[in-house]
Amino acid sequence: MKKPLYPVSDHAVVRYLECVRGVDVDRLRAKIGKAAEQAIDLGACGAISGGFIFKIRDGVVTTVVHQNRPDRHTDRSGVKRSRDE
């Protein structure tokens, strides 16, 4: 898909999912929180559940990524790639 000419905020995307697509964001938030609850209680920086990694910082789940999919911003060694690669 071609990148839009103008940026769209995360807030706008969430509102679109709620209003247009009918996604229950609060229910999703509870499901994510439940999946990471034990790891947060233990002070971990992440949790693996259902094939996903829940990354945690300061007791907050900050992102969710596929467990077996490499981060698109880093190579396998975790080193940030340049945009020219």
N, C-alpha and C positions, 0 to 999 in steps of 0.2 A: 504494500500500500504506500502511496506517495505521501510524504510528510506534508502536513498542512502549512500554509503560508504564515499563519499566526498561531502562537502557542495557546494551549488549552490547560487551565489549571486542574490540579487533582480534585479540587472542590467541585469544579464543573463536571468532571467525569463521574464523581460519586453521585452528584445530584441527578445526572442523566440516568445512571443505573437505577436509582431510586424511582424517579418520576416516569421515565420512558420505558425502561425495561422491567420495572416492578420488583427489583431486587431488594430484599429486606436486609439492609446494611447492618442494623443492630443485631440481627440474628447471626450474620456472618462474623461480626466482631466478637460475639459470645462464643462462637464455635472456635475461632482462632485462639481466643484467650484460654479456653478450656484445654486445647491441644498443647499449649505452652505453660500451663499453670504449674505443673510439678517442676519444670526446669527453672521457672522464675523463682519459685519457693526455695530452690537449691542455690540460687545465685548464678545460674549458668548463663552463657552468652548465646545459647541457641538450643533448639530442640528439633528432633526428627520425628515426624509423625505422618503416617499415610503417604510416604513417598515425597514429603516436602520438608524443607528446612525452615524453621521459624527462627529468625535472627532476633536477638534480644539485646537491648541496651538500657541500662538503668531501670530494669523492671518493666520495660515497654517492648512489645513486639513491634519491630521497626519495618520488617519486610518478610515476605515468604517467597521461596524459590524452589523449583524442582530439585529433588535430591540428586539426581543423576545428570542434570543438565549443567554444563559449565557456565559460569558467569560470563555474560557477553561483554563485560567491560574489562575483564582480566583474562590472561592466558592461563594455562593449567598450573603455572607456578604461582599464580596470584599477583603477578606483576601487571600493573596497569598498562594497557596497550595504547599506542598513539593512534590518532584518528586516521593517519596515512596508511596504516596496515590493512 
